[in-house]
Amino acid sequence: MLIKTGDIVEVRTGNARGTRAKVLAVKSAKDAGQPGHGGSVVVEGVNRVYRHIRRSQKNPQGGRLSKEMPIDVSNVLLVCTACGKATRLGTRSTADGGKVRVCKKCGAELGTLRRSRAAAKN
């Protein structure tokens, strides 16, 4: 999966369409136990639900706790830091054997996926 925690993404579907926000967590398909599935991301302020909390010593008032739930990774696009547009991501191998994320619209490099083999040995 090319989207990472801390990236700014734009939501493409649902009632939060067009919202740009930060990725709080990334769950891969392997973690979710769903083979052939792309995975999911938790985006700040998107897909909020209420969790009803029973009164207890820890929480004497009780009430409703609002929290974000995961959305499918196919429903978000990364916002490129260079051109400022929501874009798909590609990968490119570097000359020293590393791998970087690349913006499909402007070609800018958006961070490393894998360090170079020489740097990994050291």
Steps between C-alpha positions, in 0.01 A plus 500: 500500500642837400309723744670546837408639841533879506423551128239755394227333294181607325185293545347415162168333596227517764359790695852629581588531130759769429626512860876528539635362825789314662528120513503383863547125444550252217374142512620265228289220358722245674428660840125495434506139380345590166716365216455679169381811683699823474490590866353792688601835647373706794470864392470786749138622531362261234254212559432598861276272707372512856598235751259488793684471832337349810551678831788360703756607757737588220231696314239612760299712257465244220381637167609491138859491378557618142777325308619447143454164327705364209409562137622305200832617357345506150277788612786743567768666287827642627541878473835573333720738699657640180195572281228505769265272304342170601686238303565131457838369607760307309839360591840553349827321564798720574849449360633369832231230531247686714133555426305829522136609472426720198213738416327387178408859404823695546762226547624632836652255748288470816717297735682170516344156514824306526850623572784417266657158541837652589344710779301202630818292550666771713 
